[in-house]
Amino acid sequence: MRVYLFFLLSLICLNNDLKAQDYDWSESKKNEFKQDTAQVEQSVRVMLDKDYSTYGMIEASRYLEQGYDKLLNKYYKVLLNILNDENKELLRMSQRNWISLRDSEKKLIWGMKNQTYEASGGGTIWNVIAAGADADITRRRVFELYDLLMFSTLN
């Protein structure tokens, strides 16, 4: 059951089809993004191969979130560097708003986890699900920033 839920969450997260061929962005940049995200995902798979316990899955989700957070910072800076001053400020504002949203979403996720845990009489799976949902928030933002880069005709 745990395996199914963890990978179900992962598949949902990866369901963001970017359709990169529809955009005018250099192939090397597209490949770099694919390599960056694949490296994070592969590192997590290696972690899970070593420790597939509940603790291991939670740690893998945390590592996934940290890896995507590094990519978020990388692609945020790339996008920021190609924007004019007005759009730079809009991106900064958008990112500050996203950070507030991220933090409130995490509070909601863990609050719901606690409620579900109590209602179901316990179970460690809820911690795995919540940690995966936390990682998904950051992963989605990385793909949103990438979509903005792909949309941009500035580069």
C-alpha positions as CSV (number, residue, x, y, z in Angstrom):
1,M,0.0,0.0,0.0
2,R,2.8,2.4,0.9
3,V,4.7,1.7,-2.3
4,Y,1.5,2.3,-4.3
5,L,0.7,5.6,-2.6
6,F,4.2,7.0,-2.8
7,F,4.6,6.3,-6.4
8,L,1.0,7.4,-7.2
9,L,2.0,10.8,-5.7
10,S,5.1,10.8,-7.8
11,L,3.3,10.0,-11.0
12,I,0.7,12.7,-10.3
13,C,3.6,15.2,-9.8
14,L,5.2,14.2,-13.1
15,N,2.0,14.4,-15.1
16,N,2.9,18.0,-16.1
17,D,3.5,17.5,-19.8
18,L,5.5,20.6,-20.9
19,K,5.3,19.9,-24.7
20,A,8.7,21.5,-25.1
21,Q,8.6,21.1,-28.9
22,D,5.9,23.9,-29.0
23,Y,8.3,26.5,-27.7
24,D,11.3,28.3,-29.1
25,W,14.0,27.6,-26.5
26,S,17.4,26.2,-27.1
27,E,17.7,22.4,-27.1
28,S,20.7,22.6,-24.8
29,K,18.6,24.4,-22.1
30,K,15.7,21.9,-22.5
31,N,18.2,19.1,-22.1
32,E,19.7,20.7,-19.1
33,F,16.3,21.0,-17.4
34,K,15.6,17.3,-18.2
35,Q,18.9,16.3,-16.8
36,D,18.5,18.4,-13.7
37,T,15.1,17.0,-12.8
38,A,16.2,13.4,-13.7
39,Q,19.2,13.7,-11.4
40,V,17.0,14.7,-8.5
41,E,14.5,11.9,-9.2
42,Q,17.2,9.3,-9.7
43,S,18.9,10.3,-6.4
44,V,15.6,9.6,-4.6
45,R,15.2,6.3,-6.3
46,V,18.7,5.3,-5.1
47,M,17.8,6.3,-1.6
48,L,14.6,4.2,-1.7
49,D,16.5,1.2,-3.0
50,K,18.7,1.4,0.1
51,D,15.9,2.1,2.6
52,Y,12.3,1.4,1.7
53,S,11.0,1.7,5.3
54,T,8.5,4.4,6.3
55,Y,11.4,6.5,7.6
56,G,13.3,6.0,4.3
57,M,10.3,7.1,2.2
58,I,9.8,10.2,4.4
59,E,13.5,11.1,4.1
60,A,13.4,10.5,0.3
61,S,10.5,13.0,0.1
62,R,12.4,15.5,2.1
63,Y,15.5,15.0,-0.1
64,L,13.3,15.4,-3.2
65,E,11.9,18.6,-1.8
66,Q,15.5,19.9,-1.1
67,G,16.6,18.9,-4.6
68,Y,13.7,20.7,-6.3
69,D,14.3,23.7,-4.1
70,K,17.8,24.0,-5.5
71,L,16.4,23.8,-9.0
72,L,13.7,26.3,-8.1
73,N,16.4,28.8,-7.1
74,K,18.4,28.0,-10.3
75,Y,15.6,28.5,-12.7
76,Y,14.2,31.5,-10.8
77,K,17.6,33.2,-11.3
78,V,17.6,32.2,-15.0
79,L,14.2,33.7,-15.5
80,L,15.0,36.8,-13.5
81,N,18.1,37.5,-15.6
82,I,16.1,37.6,-18.9
83,L,13.3,39.9,-17.7
84,N,13.1,43.7,-17.9
85,D,12.9,45.7,-14.7
86,E,9.1,45.8,-14.6
87,N,8.8,42.0,-15.1
88,K,11.6,41.3,-12.6
89,E,9.6,43.0,-10.0
90,L,6.4,41.1,-11.0
91,L,8.4,37.8,-10.7
92,R,9.7,38.8,-7.3
93,M,6.2,39.6,-6.1
94,S,4.9,36.3,-7.6
95,Q,7.6,34.4,-5.9
96,R,6.9,36.0,-2.5
97,N,3.3,35.2,-3.0
98,W,4.2,31.6,-3.9
99,I,6.3,31.3,-0.7
100,S,3.2,32.3,1.4
101,L,1.1,29.9,-0.5
102,R,3.6,27.1,-0.1
103,D,3.8,27.7,3.7
104,S,0.0,27.8,4.1
105,E,-0.4,24.6,1.9
106,K,2.1,22.8,4.1
107,K,0.3,23.8,7.2
108,L,-3.0,22.5,5.7
109,I,-1.4,19.3,4.5
110,W,0.0,18.5,8.0
111,G,-3.2,19.6,9.7
112,M,-5.2,17.3,7.4
113,K,-2.6,14.5,8.0
114,N,-3.2,14.9,11.8
115,Q,-6.9,14.9,11.4
116,T,-6.9,11.8,9.2
117,Y,-4.4,10.1,11.4
118,E,-6.7,10.6,14.4
119,A,-9.9,9.6,12.5
120,S,-8.3,6.4,11.1
121,G,-6.8,5.3,14.4
122,G,-3.2,5.9,13.4
123,G,-0.9,4.5,10.8
124,T,2.5,5.7,9.6
125,I,1.4,6.0,6.0
126,W,0.0,9.4,6.6
127,N,3.4,10.9,7.3
128,V,4.7,9.4,4.0
129,I,1.8,10.9,2.1
130,A,2.2,14.4,3.8
131,A,6.0,14.4,3.1
132,G,5.3,13.6,-0.5
133,A,2.7,16.3,-0.8
134,D,5.2,18.8,0.6
135,A,7.8,17.8,-2.0
136,D,5.2,18.1,-4.7
137,I,4.5,21.8,-4.0
138,T,8.1,22.7,-4.7
139,R,8.4,20.4,-7.7
140,R,5.3,22.0,-9.3
141,R,6.8,25.5,-8.8
142,V,10.0,24.4,-10.6
143,F,7.9,23.3,-13.5
144,E,5.9,26.5,-13.5
145,L,9.1,28.5,-13.7
146,Y,10.4,26.3,-16.5
147,D,7.1,26.8,-18.3
148,L,7.6,30.6,-18.0
149,L,11.1,30.2,-19.5
150,M,9.7,28.1,-22.3
151,F,6.9,30.7,-22.9
152,S,9.4,33.6,-23.0
153,T,10.5,34.8,-26.4
154,L,13.3,36.9,-24.7
155,N,16.1,34.3,-25.0
